[in-house]
Each structure stands twice: as C-alpha cells, then as structure tokens.
Amino acid sequence: MKIIGITGGVGAGKSTVLDYLRERYDAYTVQADLVGHEVMGPEGSCYAPVLDLLGREVLDAQGKIDRKKVAGIVFPRPQVLARLNGIIHPAVKDDIRRRIAGQEREGRRIFVIEAALLLEDHYDEICEDLWYIYAEEAVRRQRLKDQRGYTDEKITDIFRNQQTDQVFRQKCLYTVENNGDLQVTYQQIDRRIGMEKTHGPM
C-alpha cells in the first residue's frame, strides 16, 4: 500500500487534492486535525490527560473539550503547549497507524494523510511520499476571504506562523500547484500516481 502525506499552507487547497484522490483512486484519506478532535472527545484517549493538564474549565456545557478555551490557555504559555502537544500528537499518530494497518489488511492501494504539521511532526516516518500543495499567496488570500471570511490582518498573522515555501519545497518530494485550474491540478496528481505505478505495485 502506498502511503502519501500531503501538506501546504492554509488556503492552498489540500482538501481539493484529498477529494480527488479519494474519488479517482479510491484512496483512504485521513486529516490529522480531525483525528486530533476525535482523540480529545469524551471517548477519546486524550480526554482525561488533557483535563489533568488543563483542568475542567476547558469543558463546554456538554462536557466536551472546547478547543478555543484550550487555545486561550496554552498559546500564551509555550511550556504548557509543548506538554499538550506531547499528549495529542503521539495519540494522533497511533490512531493513524491503526487505520493504516486496517486498510492494508483490506487491500487498499493508496492511503493519504493530510497534516498542516506534516513536516514538524515527522510524518516522513510513516509516509513514503510527501506532497506539497502550493498556491500563490494572492490566491490563498482570496480563498480565505471568500470561504472563511478572514480579514487581511488575520491572514497575514496565519501566514507568518507557517513554514515558508522554500522549506516545503526542500522537504517534500513532489509539488502540486493548485492555483485554480482544477484540470491542471488533477493532471499533476495523475502524473505522480502514474509515476509510482511504473515502479511496481503499490
């Protein structure tokens, strides 16, 4: 089974690539951020450890962990954020590894992991191929304004805290340019999947 990791800046269109891989190639796709939500849920493995770290004041009225409350506590306190990440990130990876094993048993050919922190969290330990989804800054800005209603100030702040284009290109094995023409995007994906096929079965 081929395991692909995809990453890129916010607004680059990573979901578009995931959708195409799922629909065209029957890939199993997983988003690390959504797995993070699950492991922090009341039935998740991180629920109790997070409450032990941060206290019950991070719960909402339904007894679920409120991520905004968590962010308000941890982001001004780097040491606490590091401890929280030390709880969440290994649990997310463990969950993804279990999914990989299950899909491999079922004979799935392609498994795709999308993670904003794919490089920082060392998903190269799991993935055989790392893809960088790239879009020009102006395109990303417009998408974030149209789709999420973000202001220019908020977008600039987000961009400032993400990896640079140079780092993404250096550390990823393949770049998919996703500036708006979907056929061009799809052709790049097809080209890469086709290249992998020439190297034998996945």
Protein Blocks (a to p, Z undefined) as FASTA:
>chain_A
ZZdddeddehklpmmmmmmmmmmnopacddfklmmmmmmmmkbmklmmmmmmnopklpcf
kopacfklmmmmmmmmmklmmmmmmmmmmmmmmmmmmmmmmmmmnopabdcdddfklmmn
opmmmpmbdcdddddfklmmmmmmmmnopafklmmmmmmmpccfklmmmmpmbdcddehp
amlmmmmmmmmmmmmmmnopZZ
